[in-house]
């Protein structure tokens, strides 16, 4: 079985973070490894408190895993402090596996999950190591330092991120822009050398959380299975659409979790 690794925070409600990643890996029939960066006290309605795992222990988790396993792909989610980012970067630079960065910054309930200093460390240290970055519109706006109001803003912002990282793929997710007049959600994949691919799916008007974690985990699983970036993104988006279509609405009083048990094939 193919091992893949997630480095992220814990969501005790099971809808996002490490828990969502591991459920997604199971759906793709890969073996999930995990390094936990933060513990959260949250539910479907709010994040009440966050406990940051000391960077030395985050580092020890990763080193211990890599002494025994050889992951075929790795993703990062919530990396709350610059110290954690720097510690991880020092280790990850020693390996050549594909790295997917989901720059988790703001929760679905609006809670800020990462400091300004951590954003700067992410951009300067870890993103240059990545194969793929998967920001939503809020995250893309913070990273590119420009407002995003329409789909036409996505390629401008995404290319800004590639200026310093020409080999980086950027998946600009348009879900937060809504369905528009055509009730469609569009994501834009920007690749090296001007590659530009638009993915379109029907808009599903439900308030859900964990979509970004699930999508990036599904892409990571696909890369671990040997898919190209565009093919991994396409398969992951199909899986996410199914998970949204079968979301158990009403499970919790806030943003619904997804149904990770749907087929990934």
PyMOL commands that set and color helices and strands:
alter all, ss='L'
color gray80, all
select helices_A, chain A and resi 17-27+55-66+82-92+116-129+137-144+152-163+175-177+192-194+211-224+229-245
alter helices_A, ss='H'
color red, helices_A
select strands_A, chain A and resi 3-11+31-42+47-52+73-76+98-101+132-133+169-172+184-190+196-202
alter strands_A, ss='S'
color yellow, strands_A
deselect
rebuild
show_as cartoon
